[in-house]
Amino acid sequence: MISPLSNVHPDAKIGKNVTIDAFTTIEADVVIGDDSWIGPNVTIFNGARIGKNCKIFPGAVISAIPQDLKYQGEHTTLEIGDNCTIREMVTLNQGTSALGKLQLATIVC
């Protein structure tokens, strides 16, 4: 169920049986796996790849641009595996380019 008080871009790929609570924002280039729960006040930016059966608690910021000074605006992602729990107020940023190759930020639970 997607709350009518959330803002989900129509191009985001939302799996089956996903709950998205109120006041959550999900941008276009996002993939969320089946049976996941996205709590209220979560922000999920472009480049997020979230696995199946994940729980993201209120206030989390997912896939924001990196704070690394080497980041030059290149397309990178943040990949969260299956069965992960991301607790309240956590910020997880995308990867950056380092040593001439793309570095992905990957969370495996």
Beta strands, then each sheet from edge to edge (+ up, - down):
strand 1: 7-8
strand 2: 13-14
strand 3: 19-20
strand 4: 25-26
strand 5: 31-32
strand 6: 37-38
strand 7: 43-44
strand 8: 48-50
strand 9: 55-56
strand 10: 61-64
strand 11: 78-80
strand 12: 85-86
strand 13: 91-93
strand 14: 97-98
strand 15: 101-102
strand 16: 105-107
sheet 1: 1+ 4+ 7+ 10+ 13+
sheet 2: 2+ 5+ 8+ 11+ 16+
sheet 3: 3+ 6+ 9+ 12+
sheet 4: 14+ 15-
end
